[in-house]
Amino acid sequence: MTNEGDRKSRFYTCSCFTTDNIFLDEYKLHVRFVSEKQFRLDYQPLLTRLGCVTEQQFVDVLTKISQEVDRRRCICETSAERTAAIKHMYQPLHPHVYHLQESYLAPKFKQIVEYCRSSGTCEGLVELLEDVGAPRVYRFPVFEKNFCEELVEELEHFEESSAPKGRPNTMNHYGILLSELGFDKGFIIPLRERYLQPLTSLLYPDCGGRCLDSHKAFVVKYDMNEDLDLSYHYDNAEVTLNVSLGKEFTDGSLFFGDMRQVPVSETECTEIEHRVTEGLLHRGQHMHGALPISCGQRWNLIIWMRASQERNKLCPMCNRRPSLVEGDGFADGFTKHPEAQQNDSCALT
């Protein structure tokens, strides 16, 4: 479990944040951009095959990349400005949902957590979770239905307000960054530390599950007039929790392939339906996507959980030793504590 000292550590991003994994929505492609010359050499033939055939289309791509790079370079300042503005001008509809209470949690989830806390084994834990057919992906109830309904009402109330909003990432255009809305301290941190880490310690000790010390939490929304689906990708996380909050929707299942090192041509995907109030727990580097909804509206809570002792060795987004850049809050979960690499709290026993 993370202690108060860990929480006061300074976290960093990797410098690849402004160059790597830039998503071109029109071509469903992640790219790396260092210079126009490099980009043309690396991607112009592929983009041509994907339909970017004229010089004007290519210039349009370069413009979108430039805008995204500028957004990333200013992300700390703009996020801090939004957070301050939200705190000043937004009046919550349901203030109590910002503070985690045990009554919000499904009884089955509390039973699972108690089993983990009482020296349970991975084998015994897996028997308490639902097998969804994809390797090391687990389903279990997380929240009570009435809490999900109130949380969605709160998120809709915020959406309809005049307060500024930032999108969760380059792939989701509609959603809410929960740290900016004020959920981290009272809700997400205790959920991660007290309830999720007992599970991840048993299920994912080989990829940081025992030493999660930061996160990025956000909500995504899928709607017939907005985002319908989500392209195949992996997360900037060691472990991810994805909880379906509602509302009413048809289709939109998740699909899981293999780990990111395995070529998609060698992958068979497993489709997993969403169930409101239930969560799917998986390794962040496990490739996945979301099929389009065919009607209704779907809200999902996503928590990217990170372990600095793992990612300090190798950035999962650029596959290089991270080049650290100061960030705000939990940033992207990197730390400047080389001595922590000697700490055996993350080691397999």
C-alpha positions in Angstrom: 0.0 0.0 0.0 1.2 3.5 -0.8 2.2 5.5 2.3 2.0 9.3 2.8 5.7 9.7 1.9 5.1 8.0 -1.5 2.2 10.4 -2.1 4.5 13.4 -1.6 7.0 12.1 -4.2 7.4 14.2 -7.3 6.2 12.4 -10.5 7.4 13.0 -14.0 6.5 12.3 -17.6 8.8 10.9 -20.3 9.9 13.3 -23.0 8.4 10.9 -25.6 5.0 12.4 -24.6 5.5 15.2 -27.1 6.8 12.9 -29.9 5.4 9.4 -29.7 1.9 7.8 -29.8 0.2 10.6 -31.6 -3.1 9.2 -32.8 -4.4 10.1 -36.3 -8.1 9.4 -35.9 -8.9 9.6 -39.6 -6.4 6.8 -40.4 -6.6 4.9 -37.1 -2.9 5.1 -36.7 -0.4 6.0 -33.9 2.7 7.8 -35.2 5.9 9.3 -33.9 6.8 12.8 -35.0 10.3 14.3 -34.5 10.6 16.3 -37.8 8.7 16.6 -41.0 11.6 14.8 -42.8 11.5 11.9 -40.4 7.7 11.7 -40.6 7.6 11.6 -44.4 10.2 8.9 -44.5 8.6 6.8 -41.8 4.9 7.2 -42.6 4.1 8.7 -46.1 4.0 5.3 -47.9 1.7 3.9 -45.2 -0.5 6.9 -45.1 -0.8 6.8 -48.9 -2.1 3.2 -48.7 -4.6 4.3 -46.0 -6.0 7.0 -48.3 -3.8 10.1 -47.7 -3.0 10.5 -51.4 -2.8 14.2 -52.1 -0.2 16.7 -50.8 -3.0 18.8 -49.2 -4.2 15.7 -47.2 -0.7 15.2 -46.0 -0.4 18.9 -45.0 -3.7 18.5 -43.1 -2.1 15.6 -41.2 0.9 17.7 -40.4 -1.3 20.4 -39.1 -3.2 18.1 -36.8 0.1 16.7 -35.5 1.4 20.2 -34.8 -1.8 21.1 -32.9 -1.6 17.9 -30.8 2.1 18.5 -30.0 1.3 22.0 -28.9 -1.5 20.8 -26.7 0.8 18.2 -25.0 3.6 20.8 -24.4 1.1 23.1 -22.6 -0.8 20.3 -20.9 0.4 21.1 -17.3 -0.5 24.7 -17.5 -3.9 24.2 -19.2 -4.9 21.5 -16.8 -3.9 23.6 -13.8 -6.0 26.5 -15.2 -9.0 24.2 -15.8 -8.7 22.7 -12.3 -8.7 26.2 -10.7 -11.6 27.4 -12.8 -13.7 24.3 -12.0 -13.0 24.7 -8.3 -14.1 28.3 -8.5 -17.2 28.1 -10.6 -18.6 24.5 -10.5 -21.2 23.5 -7.9 -21.5 19.7 -7.6 -25.0 18.1 -7.9 -24.0 15.1 -5.6 -21.1 16.2 -3.4 -21.0 12.9 -1.6 -19.9 10.9 -4.6 -16.5 12.6 -4.5 -15.7 10.7 -1.2 -15.5 6.9 -1.4 -17.7 5.1 1.1 -17.9 1.3 1.6 -21.7 1.5 0.9 -20.9 2.4 -2.7 -19.1 -0.9 -3.3 -20.7 -4.2 -4.3 -20.8 -6.8 -1.5 -19.0 -9.3 -3.8 -16.2 -6.9 -4.4 -15.8 -6.3 -0.6 -15.7 -10.1 -0.2 -13.0 -10.4 -2.8 -10.9 -7.7 -1.2 -11.2 -9.2 2.2 -10.0 -12.6 0.8 -6.9 -10.9 -0.6 -6.2 -9.0 2.6 -6.4 -12.3 4.6 -3.4 -13.9 3.0 -5.3 -15.3 0.0 -3.6 -17.0 -2.9 -3.7 -16.0 -6.6 -5.3 -19.4 -7.4 -8.0 -18.9 -4.8 -8.7 -15.3 -5.9 -9.1 -16.3 -9.6 -11.8 -18.7 -8.4 -13.8 -15.7 -7.0 -13.5 -13.8 -10.3 -15.3 -14.4 -13.6 -13.3 -16.0 -16.4 -14.0 -13.9 -19.5 -11.9 -16.0 -21.9 -9.0 -13.6 -22.4 -5.8 -14.4 -20.6 -5.4 -12.6 -17.3 -8.5 -10.4 -17.8 -10.9 -10.6 -14.9 -14.4 -9.5 -14.3 -16.0 -8.7 -10.9 -18.8 -6.4 -9.5 -17.3 -3.1 -8.3 -20.1 -0.6 -7.4 -23.7 -0.7 -6.4 -26.2 0.3 -9.1 -27.5 3.4 -7.3 -24.0 4.8 -6.9 -23.4 4.4 -10.6 -26.6 6.2 -11.4 -25.7 9.1 -9.0 -22.1 9.3 -10.4 -23.4 9.5 -14.0 -25.8 12.2 -12.9 -22.9 14.2 -11.4 -20.9 13.8 -14.6 -23.7 14.8 -16.8 -24.3 17.9 -14.5 -20.7 18.8 -14.9 -20.8 18.3 -18.7 -23.8 20.6 -19.0 -22.1 23.3 -16.9 -20.1 26.2 -18.3 -16.9 25.0 -16.5 -13.9 24.2 -18.8 -13.3 20.6 -19.8 -10.3 18.6 -21.0 -10.5 15.4 -23.0 -9.0 12.3 -21.4 -6.6 11.4 -24.2 -6.0 11.6 -27.9 -8.3 8.7 -28.7 -11.4 9.7 -26.6 -12.9 13.0 -27.6 -15.7 12.8 -25.0 -15.1 12.3 -21.3 -13.8 13.9 -18.1 -10.5 14.0 -16.4 -11.4 13.1 -12.8 -8.4 14.7 -11.2 -9.5 18.1 -12.6 -13.0 17.6 -11.1 -11.6 16.8 -7.7 -12.0 13.0 -7.4 -8.4 12.0 -6.8 -7.9 12.6 -3.0 -11.2 11.4 -1.6 -12.1 8.7 -4.1 -9.6 7.4 -6.6 -6.5 7.2 -4.2 -8.4 5.3 -1.5 -10.0 3.0 -4.1 -6.6 2.2 -5.6 -4.7 1.8 -2.3 -7.3 0.1 -0.1 -9.3 -2.0 -2.5 -7.6 -2.5 -5.9 -4.0 -3.1 -4.8 -4.8 -6.2 -2.7 -6.1 -7.7 -6.0 -3.4 -6.5 -8.3 -0.7 -7.7 -5.8 -1.9 -11.3 -6.2 -2.9 -11.1 -9.9 -0.1 -9.1 -11.5 3.1 -9.3 -9.3 5.2 -9.6 -12.5 4.1 -6.2 -13.9 4.0 -3.9 -10.8 0.8 -5.0 -9.2 2.4 -5.0 -5.7 3.8 -1.4 -5.9 1.3 0.7 -7.7 1.9 4.3 -6.6 0.1 6.6 -9.0 -2.7 6.6 -11.5 -4.6 8.5 -14.2 -8.4 8.3 -13.8 -11.0 9.5 -16.3 -14.5 8.8 -17.5 -15.2 8.2 -21.2 -18.6 8.5 -22.9 -19.9 6.8 -26.0 -22.9 8.2 -27.8 -24.5 7.9 -31.2 -23.7 11.5 -32.0 -20.2 11.4 -30.4 -17.5 8.7 -30.0 -19.0 5.3 -31.1 -16.0 3.0 -30.6 -12.3 2.9 -29.7 -9.4 1.7 -31.9 -7.1 -1.1 -31.0 -4.5 0.1 -28.5 -2.7 -0.4 -25.2 -2.7 1.8 -22.1 -0.1 3.9 -20.5 -0.4 1.8 -17.4 0.8 -1.3 -15.6 -2.7 -2.4 -14.7 -6.1 -1.0 -15.9 -9.6 -1.1 -14.3 -12.5 -0.4 -16.6 -15.9 -0.2 -15.0 -19.2 0.2 -16.9 -21.3 2.9 -15.1 -24.3 3.0 -17.5 -26.6 4.2 -18.9 -28.6 2.1 -21.4 -26.8 0.9 -24.5 -26.6 -1.9 -27.0 -23.4 -3.5 -28.3 -20.1 -1.7 -27.7 -18.2 -4.7 -26.3 -14.5 -4.7 -25.6 -12.2 -6.9 -27.5 -8.8 -8.1 -26.3 -6.0 -9.4 -28.5 -2.5 -10.2 -27.2 0.2 -8.3 -25.5 1.6 -5.3 -27.5 4.8 -7.1 -28.5 2.7 -9.7 -30.6 1.9 -8.6 -34.2 -1.8 -8.2 -34.8 -1.6 -10.6 -37.7 -0.7 -13.3 -35.2 -3.5 -12.4 -32.8 -7.0 -13.8 -32.1 -9.3 -11.4 -30.4 -11.8 -12.2 -27.6 -15.0 -10.2 -27.3 -16.2 -9.3 -23.8 -19.5 -7.5 -23.2 -19.9 -4.6 -20.7 -22.2 -5.1 -17.7 -23.2 -2.0 -15.7 -21.6 -1.9 -12.2 -19.0 -4.5 -13.1 -15.3 -3.9 -13.9 -12.7 -5.6 -16.1 -9.2 -5.7 -14.7 -6.3 -6.3 -17.1 -2.6 -5.6 -17.8 -2.1 -2.1 -19.3 0.1 -3.5 -22.2 -2.7 -6.0 -23.2 -3.9 -4.8 -26.6 -7.7 -4.0 -26.7 -10.4 -1.8 -28.2 -14.1 -1.1 -28.1 -16.6 -2.1 -30.7 -19.2 0.6 -31.7 -22.4 1.0 -29.8 -25.5 0.6 -31.9 -27.8 2.7 -29.7 -28.0 4.4 -26.4 -25.2 5.9 -24.3 -22.3 4.3 -22.4 -20.2 5.8 -19.6 -17.1 4.0 -18.3 -14.7 4.7 -15.5 -11.1 4.0 -16.5 -8.2 3.9 -14.0 -4.7 3.5 -15.4 -2.7 2.3 -12.4 1.1 2.8 -12.5 4.1 1.4 -10.7 7.1 3.7 -10.8 9.5 0.9 -9.9 8.5 -0.8 -13.2 8.2 2.1 -15.6 11.4 3.8 -14.3 13.3 1.0 -16.0 11.5 1.2 -19.4 8.9 3.7 -20.6 6.0 1.6 -21.9 5.2 4.2 -24.6 8.6 4.5 -26.3 10.3 1.3 -25.1 13.3 3.4 -24.0 14.7 4.3 -20.6 12.6 7.3 -19.7 13.9 10.8 -20.2 12.2 12.6 -17.4 10.4 15.9 -17.7 8.7 17.6 -14.7 4.9 17.2 -14.5 2.1 18.1 -12.2 0.3 15.7 -9.8 0.9 12.1 -10.7 2.1 13.1 -14.2 2.8 9.8 -16.1 4.0 8.0 -13.0 7.8 8.1 -13.3 10.0 9.1 -10.4 13.6 10.2 -9.8 14.5 7.7 -7.1 17.1 5.2 -8.5 17.5 3.8 -5.0 13.9 2.6 -5.2 15.0 0.1 -7.8 16.8 -1.8 -5.0 13.6 -2.0 -3.0 12.4 -5.6 -3.0 8.7 -4.6 -2.3 8.0 -5.3 -6.0 10.0 -8.5 -6.2 8.4 -11.9 -6.8 8.6 -14.2 -3.8 
